[in-house]
Each structure stands twice: as structure tokens, then as C-alpha cells.
Amino acid sequence: MVDTFPSVKYIKLNHINSSKKTMALEPKEQIKELIKKSKNTLVITKKEPSGDSMGSMLALYLILKKLEREVRVVAHGTLNLIYRFLPEFHKITSTLENTKDFIISLDVSNTKVGEFSYKMEDNKLNIYIQPKNGVFNPKDVSAQNTKPKYDLIVALNCPDLEYMGKLYEENTEFFYETPIINIDHNASNENYGNVNLVDLTATSTAEIIFGLAKDFGENLVDENIATCILTGIIADTDSFQNHKTTPKSFQIAAELISLGADQQKIIQHLYRTKTLSTLKLWGRLLTRIKYDPKSNLVWTLAELEDFEKANANPSELRGISEELIATSPEAQVILILARIAPKKIRGIIHATKNENAAKFAALFNGGGNEQTAFFEVESDNLIETEKDVIETIRACRR
């Protein structure tokens, strides 16, 4: 059972003010109250969002729109285009701008404004004001920041704030000032929200969103919302084939299908449709597969040239590890090391039931969940990075 008043971990997130905690109500009731009061909600997830993240975000977006709330969905990094079939996919943006306005005020109680203009000079915005009568003095001018544009943040499937990438790094003050609802199903979650709904028994964050939707109203979930939620569940359970699958997940899936979720469309896009760029990229990486039978570790490498020649992007790597897990029963850990910038190498780890991908990613200051995790290394030498990473993972598994 989720703790009604979970403690905040201060290792990375000491800027969170514990006095902001909402008290007295259960997490679901707290969430309902905050959403009812919100006039403009920001829904956000971890960088390089997974299928569960995408499905959960868009489902919540549609739910909040039906509740007549202003809402924006944002995720840092490249979106995986296999999910573009989802309703309102185009609403997801990758930048967070204008969280506040900066207002310059001029007291005109004694002197009225005639004409005014502005001009950029030497990296300064100069405003020229001609008074109708009298003169203006410096004391007549004041400046201030407005309140944040968004009055509520809902973080989905994100273990900590730093895992949101630049969206958090460039807006730390905004995240400090704004109430946060934290919804997740992973044990690695740091309970950083003012309200934390972290259900470790759920197969996915999408499953939790479905429960919230039902609490908001019996007729709230339509076919579009149901499709988004079912997409998140299918993506996180590998179409009900991995160890996350539970009897409850089958029951929820059946209920979603009865509500209009398009299961066949989801399966078609997630498992039966691959773009030409993805196939080309996969082909290049599959020729470099290496296998260590002693540690049951399978890995491959991707260079910038591979993305260029395949006309692909890093988001298309994710399916390779999942495919290798499904087709290589002897493999317990799948690793992809990809150079995504001249001096930046990304690692993608996929693990089977008896292993923990997040544990391996943590060795390189990365994160994720037991099944899939990510990390990044600053290096311009992919071969040396491969050697170091493989040796570190082997040592960890001994």
C-alpha cells in the first residue's frame, strides 16, 4: 500500500519544501483536489519517454481536457515516432518556455504617457517613453516576475526530477515553487512530489492513470483515452509477455477494450510495423552483436555514422534491445552503446526477470526501472567506453 505521507528523499532534491505537503487526504483524493483547483496544469515525464510514459501522458491530457482544464504535455528528448498513432501525439512538446512573465511597470498617476518605442542596443532592450507633461523619474519604474504560468505539475513515470533532463535543469525555481503530483510504479522513485502516488503493484503508470480516471467519473474514459492507456500497459509488459504481467493487467486490458481501446492498432504499430530507417539501423547494429556466455550478456554498438546512413534517430534504438531479449532466451542483460553526439555516448540496458537494469545503469549515474534503464557517458572513444562498461557490468554480476 502506498504511504499516505511518504517522506521526501533529500539526496538530490533538497530544494523541495516539505511545508508544501498536502495533508489529511489519501493520495488519490489529494490529486483530485489539486486538479480541481488547477487552472493550468503541466504534465511532464522523463527524458526520452517510453511507451508507458507516452500513453500515460496523452491519456491524462485527454482526461484533463474532458474535465475542461488547460493542460500542456512536455517531454525532453526525441519522441519515438512509433507512437505517433496515438490521439493528440502532436500536442507533446520538448521545450518548457515562458513559465513566468517579467513585467516592467511605470507609474503614470502624475505624468501621462505620450509616445513610446523600444530598441535593442548592445544586448540591452531600451524603452523610450515621451511624457505628455512633466517628466518621469527612475523611482516611477518598477519590475517584477509574475506567478508561474502553470499552477500544477503532474510528473508521470519519472523516478526523480533530474531525470526530466533540461526541462528541470533550466527551470529549477519553477519546480520549487509549483505543487507537484508524482505518479509512478517503479521502486526507484524518490517520492519527490507534494503528493506521491507510487504503486509498486501496478504493471505500468498507465494502469494507475486508469484508476484515477475511474475515480473522476464513470463515463470519463472514451475510446481515445482507453487506447492511450492500453498502449502504455502493452508497452511496459511487452504485450503481456514479461514478468510484470499480472492477472489484474489482463482484467484492465479487457475493460479498456470494452471501452473502445483499439488493441489491433496498438499491436500493429508497436510490433508489426517498422520504418525503413529503423530496419536499416537495426541491420547495422545486428551485424556487431557480441555475446558473453559466462555472464549471459549481449551487447552491440552504434556510431553517429549508423544514424546518418540509416536516416534514423536514437529513439529507434529502443526496440532492438526488446527484440533481442525476446529472441535470445540465453541473454539476461542486453546493452546498446550508442554515440549520439561527438562526445556523448548513451547506454540502453534491457534486463530479464532475474536482473535489474536500473541497478546496472546506476553504476554510470543513470536510472530507469528493473526492465529498462538508461545512462550517458561523456566520452569521444566508443571502444574504450565499451570496454569500461562491459567490465563494470561483469564485475557487478559476479
Phi, psi and omega in degrees: 000142180284134178294129181297324181235068183294145179282150179272137175274130187258009182300307181254341196240041186289356177280347181289129182270112184295340180291347181278354186301132175280131188247173166080324184259158173293156183309315181297322179290322177299317181298315179299318181294316181296319180292321178298324182278339185289139175257337181209107187254139174254122176256126187222157178218185181290159178296153183051063189299141178278178178296322177296317178299315182296312181297318181295315181300311184290326176297314180293323176303311181294323178297312182294325176295321178292334176274008177062043177252147171283132185210146175227141179246134185215143177211132181282140175105185184278131177276138177284117187288353176293344180263009183289352175285345183291145178302134177065024177306322183293349179282344181284123177248165184250001180233152178240104185239158173055047175291338176218153170258148176253120186250129172254122184248144178235123180286116183247020182293329181255330182233128182268156181272132174267274178240155175211155179208173177218160182205140175274123180219122177052049179062026176232142173267108179262129180251124183255121183237124178258117181285150175286324180210150178069203180223156172264146177245155178308328181291346178282350184255136175221163181216149179200158171270141175282173173294156179305145179299321181261136180256003179204137175244131172246113180261124185244132170057037185231114187295327175205170184295323182296337180286355174280354177073219186296335180301323176275315185302324183266000183219041185299322180297319179299316180291330177291321188276340191255133178302140183238128168260124183249114182239125185200169177233008185261141181294339181282355182296138186264012176050053186269356186276168170286330170231128182241118174244089182245103185254103183286349179272349181282146178287337188197164174292327178302323179297322178293320179299322179299317178298320178295319180299319179294325179292330181285333179168142185297325186257019185284323185278112175258188185294326179291315178296317180298321179294318178297314181295315180295327176299316179298318180293313180298318181296320184277343178254008185052051181058047176063033181245346181261182188290348178288339185298132180230162175305324180297323181295324176293319179297316180294319179300317179298320179294319179295320178296322178293337179271359175113003179301134183269084184298319183295321177296319180299310181297319181300313184283324184278327189235341185246356182237124176230134178289161179299322179296320178296315180298320179295316180296314179302318181300318180294319182285327181293336179286348183250013184298137176237149184223130175250102184295334181292323181252002182053043182249128178241135180211163177208169186235152175225130177258165177304325180299326180296318179293320181295313183288332178269353185056044185243172175232165185302335181297339182279358179283332192302320183291339182295313181296321179295321179293321180292322176298319183290327186257357180235083185300337181281342182280131177252334178226127176249133180231132172240126175249120185230129173281117183252352175205163184310324181235029179226126180240128179257137176249134175241124181242131176236131185233155178274184186304321186274002181237169182229104183299322181297325180297319179290318181296327180297336177297339181240026179063030177258192180196178181153213177235186184299327185274314184223136180213164185222155171206164177227143182234133175277107182197148175252009182235099183294323182292317178294322178296318177304312181300313182295316182294314181298316179296322180293317179293318178301315180297323180292330184270351181292000000 
